[in-house]
Amino acid sequence: MAMRGSPLRHQSFFAASIAADKLQLGKRPSRLYRQAKHSAYCSTILPKSYKPKHVMKWWQKVSQNFNADGIRLFAYIIGGHPELSMAHVTVPDIRWVDWHALKAAGFKGCVFDKDNTLTEPYALGIHEPLTSSMKHCMDAFDGHVALLSNSAGLQEFDPKGEEAASMEKALGIRVVRHITKKPAGDAVDLEQHFSCKAEELVMIGDRYLTDIVYGNRNGLFTIRPAPLTLEGEPSAVLLARRIEDHYVRKWTQHGIKAPKHPMVTSEEMLKSFVTEPKLW
């Protein structure tokens, strides 16, 4: 296939590409190497008028990991409302959840976080050991299952819903379009999506100070599975995990529990939502 541009531009590309190769030194392709190769191509072969689509600016990448509303809510929680960060049910992963028991209790839908709850970080495929449990969930709730992400479907980062559409195609799960990052915001978008009250929904996510706080603030029943893996997570997320884990352990030791939920009438009912009683 013929290359676009003048021979001089081609020569410049090869020179820049060789410089990138020297950075690599025969190792597995690193991010720096891939960026250097891409930069060489874009700066020498492609026309100057070319603008790549859907490339996130540096400030967008920073703000995606920076959650100002989350920081303010964290201050509110440690200032006297720690119960908002405590999940109603804590499990090793979603395989321990009895979806049919939740449905029998009157819940009408499930809202999932994606990364480290259903998939490994930034992966576009449900973690293979969880596929059977997700099928049971979909069956129990007649497909009334959706993802609530702080990236895909969020107006700030995905205004046209393109990332949400790609995720829906890859995972086979609807993605809620919404305007505010968890844990801030109300549950209006969820209620419209599911056509029910927020208290009739179950929120499942691995982050105490985003997923669980959001769910508890808006009256959802909350389930916290442990993260699938810490590999591949940004350093800011790892730091946030250490902080929230520290406080949740502290509050657990002091007997702090999740807010009472109107649809859960007894401790026995709460235990019925877990398939392995040894957890209790």
C-alpha positions, 0 to 999 in steps of 0.5 A: 500500500502506497504511503501518503506524503512526500518522500522527504516526509517518509524519510523523516518518519523513518528517522523518528521511528528509528529514534523510538526503536532505540528507546525500546532496546528490544524489550516488550513494547512500553507505553513510552515506546508506543507513544514515540512511534505514534508521535513519529507517525503523526508528525511526519506521515499524516497531513498537518490538518489531521486531528485524531478522534476521541483522544483525551486531553491531558487535563481530561485524563487528570480530571477523570481521576480527580473527583472534587465532589468525592473529596468534599463528600469524604470530608463530610463522611469523616466529619460525622457520617461514616455510615454512608461508606459502609455496605449493607453486604460485603462479599469476596466477589459477585459469585457470593450474591444470591440474585434470586433472593434479592429479587424475591425481596422486592428489588427490581434491578441491579446497578454495577460499577465496571472496573474491578467489579465486573472486569479487570481495570479498563478491560472490555470483557467480564472477568471469566469466573464471574460470567455465570453469576452475571447470567444468574443476575440477568435471569433473576432480574429479567435483564434489568441490569445496568452499568453506572460508570465514572467515564462511559456514559458520563456527559463530561467524558462521553458526551455523545455516548460513543464509549457507552455504546462500545461498552454495551456491545462488548459486555452485553449490559446497558450503560446509564447515561448520566451527568454527575460523577459518583458519589455526587449526584442524585438517582434521577437518571437511574430511576428513569432508566429502570422505571422504579424508585431508587430504593428498589435498586441494588448498587454493586461496586468495589469502591467504598467512597464512590459506589457505596457512598453514592448508593447509600446517599440515594437510598439504594441497597449496597453490595461491596465485592472486593476488587478483582485485582490491583494491577493496572490501576492508576496510582491515584486510585491505589492511594484512594483505596488505601485511605478508604480501606483504612477508615472503613476498617476503623469504623467497622471496629467501632461498630458502624453499620450501613444505613437501614434499608426500608426493604430489609426487615431483619438480619436473617433476610440480610444474610439470605442475600449471601450464598455462603453463610460462613461469611457471617 
